Amino acid sequence: ELPKQIHCLLLERVIFFQAPIYLSEFSIHISKQIESYIYLDQERVELDVQLLEKAMEIGTDMWNSDIAEGDQLLRQDRDILTIQAIHSKIHADFYTSYELKKLQAFAYKQIQEQRGSFLSQGKEDFISWKNGQICFYIPCVMSLKHWKRNLLFCIAKAQLYREKLKGIHATAEVIILMDERNKDAEYLCQLARIPYQMREKA
């Protein structure tokens, strides 16, 4: 007789590889007493990226319904995890509590409009998709008193993100998203060669 409730995991976008990945290659040892599952990346943030890099070397199994789509999903997951690893090391205490509140409100509204999602461990930078390509958005509120200081911080973050993505030959975009037009801010982004865009007004 089955119990009234059964706790389970629903797996989506499952991808099989052409060969197994042995965790011992990454110095990971799993206890024999494990009951169901474990989180591999609890102590090593970069482990997810390393596993995906290995998976991309091995390749997607030919029995997947769409090999090209499976490879694309692997690349997208790797790009997201790469940026999240950097993002987790950048602390939001750069902003005052008032600035952070305004920034998060702006970011949250943009996420709703673009159907995006926040990077882990934060409520400012977020991910969205444009024509099937990943875009990492760094919001910047220009109406704040110290907008220039905050913009320079955003430019520095964008440079870090772009350099890391360049190192793994990713095609994802990194864009600074401003809440209003500011010619001086646009000039600084152009000088730093960082893509930017204004909030789309309804």
N, C-alpha and C positions, 0 to 999 in steps of 0.2 A: 504494500500500500504506500502510495506516495504522500509526502507531507503536504500541508496546505500551501506552504511557501517554499520556493527553492531559489536561493541566491545564485546568480550566475553572471558571467561577463558576456556582453554582446560585442563581438568583434566585427569591425567594418574595415573596408579597404585592406583586406588581408592579401599579402603578396608572398608567393613562394619563390625560393631561389634555386638555382641550378645545382647547388651543393650546400651542405650544412655549414654553419658558422660555429666554430668551437670557441666557447667562452674562455677556455684556458689560454688561448692566444692573447687575451687581454688581461691575464692574471686574475680572472674571476673564478672563484670556487664556490659552488652551490652546495649547501648542506643536503644530506640525504634525507633529513627529517622535514623537508619542505612539504607543506600540505597541498597548496594549490598554485600560487604564483608569487613572484617577488618583483620589486622594482629595481632594475639594474642600475639606474642612474642616480640613486639617492645620495651617494657619497661622491661620485665623479660625474660632474655636469657634462664634461666633454665626451663621455663614453657613448652616448647616443650617436654623436657625429661619427665617431670611430667605427661603430657597428654599421652605420649606413654606408660609409666609405668602403668598408669590406664587402657589403652586400652589392654595391655597384660594381666592384671588381668581379665578383662571382657571376652576376647577371641574373635576370629574371627567368623563372622557369617557363619553358615553352608551353606548358599547359594553362598558363594564365590566359584569361579571355582576351586580353589586349596587352601584349608585351611592351609596346611603345608607351602606353598609358602607365603601366607598372613602373617603367624606368623613370618616367616623368614624376610620378608620385614620390619615388625614392629621392630624386634630386630636390624636389620641393621640400620634403621633410628635412633633408640634410641642410638646406639653406636656412630654414626656419630655426632649427636647433643650433646652427652655427651662430646666428644673430642672438638667439636667446641666451647662449653661453656668455656672450660679451655683455649683453644687457643686464644680466644678473650681477655683473661686477661693477656696474655704474649705479651709484646710489642717488635716489631722488631727493636727498636732503640738500642738494644744491639750491633748490627753490625754497622760498618762504612758504609758510602754510597757506597764506592767501594766494600766492602764485600757483601753488600746486592744486588748490581747489579750482581755480579758474582754468588751469591747463587740463585737468582731468574732466571737467565739465565739457570743454570744447572737444576733447578727444572722444568722449563717450557719445556725443551727438554725431560726430563724424563716423564712428563705428556703426551706429544705427543706420545712417544714410548709405554707407558703403557696404554694409553687411560684412564687416571685418571682425577681427578679434584681437584683444590685447596680447602683447608679448607676456610671457609668464613673469611673475613677481613684479608686476607693475600695472599702472593704469594710465600710461601716457602714450608711449610708442605702440603702434598697432600694425597688424598685417591686413592687407586686402588684396584682391585679385583684379587685374585689369587685362582683358583679352587673354585670359588663361595664364597670365604671368603674375608672379608674386611681386607685390610692392610693399616695402617697409616704410611706413609713414612716421615722421618725427614731428609732432605738433608744436607750434610756437605761437603764443598769444602776443600779438603786436600791440594791443591796447594797454599792456602793463607798463609801469613807469620805467623799469629796467629792461626793456625789451631787447636792447642791444647786447647786454651781458647774456641774457637767456638765448638769444640767437647764436652767439658765438659758441655757447655750450652745445646747442643743437648741431651746429656746423662740425664741431669736434666729434660728436657722436656719429654723425653721418660719415665723416672721414674714416672712423674706425670700422663702421659697418661695411663700407665700400671696399676698404683694403682687405678685410677678411673674406668678403665674397669674391673679390678678384683672385685671391690666393687659391680658391677652390674652383675657379673658372665658372662661377655662377652667373646667370643672366638676370637675376632679380634686381629690381630697381630700389633705390633709397631716395626718398623724397621728403623735403621739409615742407610741412603744410602750415600755412599762415592763415590767421583768422581774418585778416584784412590787408589791403594793399599798402605797401610802404616802400618807396623808391630806394631809400638808403639800405633797407634790408635786402631788397632784390639785388642791388649792386654788390653787397657783401657775398651773397650766394653765388652770383656770377663770377666774382673774383676768385672764390674758392672752388668754382666749377662743381657746385652742388645743385642738382635739380630741385626746383621748388614749385609750388603751386598755391593758389589762393583757394579758400573755402568756396565751394559752389553754393551760391545763394539760391534759395528756393523761389 
